[in-house]
Amino acid sequence: MNAPLMKTSPSMPGPCPVIETARLTLRPHRMSDASAIAESLNDYQVVRMLARVPVPYDRQDATDWLSRATSGITPDWSLAITTGDDVHLGVVSIELRHGLWHLGYWLNRFYWGKGLMSEAAGAAIERFFRRMPQTELHSGAFADNAASLRIQEKLGFSILRCGDLYSRARNAVAPHIETRLTEADFRRP
């Protein structure tokens, strides 16, 4: 008699944590973050570097996204990047998509160039690998997003392939670079 086939599901990282860094607090999102998210993502300079965000982006779009992000029905982590006074600066997320874990992030333009995203993404990745050792993390960036590609390089991501990806904000296909990170290659900034 043959044993029944057992389907294995990927292990899960557990609930979205609160992470403290030298300058930031990463915390689960709240519905009260909607206005700050809408304000940040209504900036074309931010949203043009994202694949799935429409233009224009308003408070209802943010509320719809927050409903999913805060529901607890997915294993994803959607961390609000905040300062000590709880000002919402951006997002770093780790999502399970098509059986693979993906890192995504964005930051309000007024906080660019200060090393905050490297700090936030590094802290989220470190906690993720503590909970999910031996897991690969995937990411990527549009080819014209040099700052994001530098962050990924600094963290230890390696390039997998180059291709094209549709951007809702651009309403066009643009060159995209896919990357991957293993726990062994991770470099904390």
N, C-alpha and C positions, 0 to 999 in steps of 0.2 A: 504494500500500500504506500502510495506516495504521500509525502507530507504536503499540506496545502501551501500554496505560494503566499508568502508574507510580504505585504507591501510595507516598505519602510518610509516614513516621512522624515524630512530633515529635522534635526534637533532645533529647538527654538531658544532664543536668547533670554526669554523671560520678559517681564514688564519693562517699559521704558524707564530708565533710571534718572536720577538727578545727579549731575556730575559737576563738581567744583574745580575750576582751574585757577591759575594765578589772577586772571582778570575777569573771568566769566563764570556764569552759572548756566549750565545746560539743563533744561527741565522739560518734562512733558508739556505739550501745548494745552492751552485753555481756550474756551470760546471767546474770552475777553481779549485774545490776541488778534482778533479779526481785523480791527481797524489798522493796526500796525502792519500786518501782513499785506492788506490791500494797498496801503500807502507805499510800501516798498516795492510791491509787484506791479504797481501802476507806473513805474519808472522803466522806460524802454531800455535804458542802458543795462539794467539788471535782467529783465525778462528776456531780452534777445539772446542771452547765453543759455537759456533753459529750453528744453524740448517740448514739455507738456503744458506750459502755461500760456493761456490766451492773452491777447491784447484787444481791447482794454481789459483790465482786471479790477473788479470792484469788491466792495465789502461782502456782497452776496456770494461771489466766487470764493472768498476767503472762508466764509461761514460754511459753505458746502464742503470745502476741503477739510476744515476743522472737524466737521461732523464725522467724516471718515477717519481722520487721523486720531481723534480722541475716543473713538467707539470701543477700542479694545478687541475688535473682531479679527484683526490681523496681527501677526507677530512683529510688525514693523516698529521701528523706533523713529519718531518724528520729534526731534529735540528743538525747542526754542532756544536760540542763543540770546542770552540776556546779560546785562551788566548788574552790578550790585543793587541798583535801584529798580531792577526788573524791567528795564527798557528792552523791548524786543528788537534785536538787531538783524536777525536772520534765522535760518534753519539749517540744521545738519540732520540728515535722515539716513537710516539703513533699512532698506526694504527688501523683502523676498519677492522677486519677480521671475517668473518662469523657472523656478527651482534654484535660482542663484541669488546671492545676497549682493545688493547694490548700494553704494554710497552716493548720495546726492547732497547738494548744499547750495545755498545762496546767501548773500549778505547785502543789506541796505547799502547803497552806493556811498553814503557819507561815512561809512566805516571801512572802506577799502584802503589797502596799503598800510595797515597797522599790524599785520600778522595775526589778526583775530581769527580768521578762518583756519589757518594752520593750527592754531591753538585749539579751536573748537573741534575740528575734524580729527586731530590727533588724539584728543581726549576721548571722543566717541569711539574711535577705532580701538584704542587701548582697552576700554571697557568691554567692547564687543568681543575682542579676541580673548579676554579673560573668561567670558561666558561661553564663547564658541571657538575653542582652540581648534586648530587644524582646518578652519573654514577659509575658503577664498572669498575675497571681497572684490567686487567689480565696480568700475566707475568709468569715467570718460569725460570728454569736453569737446565742444566745437573747436575746430582747428584754429580759429581766430581768437580763442580765449586763452591767451598765453599765461595769464595770472593763475587760472585754475589748473592748467597743466603744470606750472611750477609748484603749486601746492601738492599735487599728486606725486610729482617727482621727489619732492622733499620728504614725503611720507613713505616713499619706497615703492610706489606703484610702478609697474613696467607696462610698456605699450604692447597690446595684443595685436591690434589691427587698425587700419584706417578704412573708413567707409563714408557713406552718406547717411544723414539722419534728418528727418523732417522736423522743423521747428514751427510750432503753432504761432509763436510771436512773429517770426519772420515771414510766415506763410510761404516757406520755401524749404527746399532740401539744401543742406550745407555740409561741408566736409566735417567729419566727426572722428575723434581718436578714442578708441576703447582701451581701457587699462584694467590691470588686475593686481591685487596685493595679497600676499600670503602672510601669515603670522611671522614666519622666519624673515621675511624681507621688510617688515614694518619698522620704520624709523620714527621714533617720537621726537617731535620738534623741540 
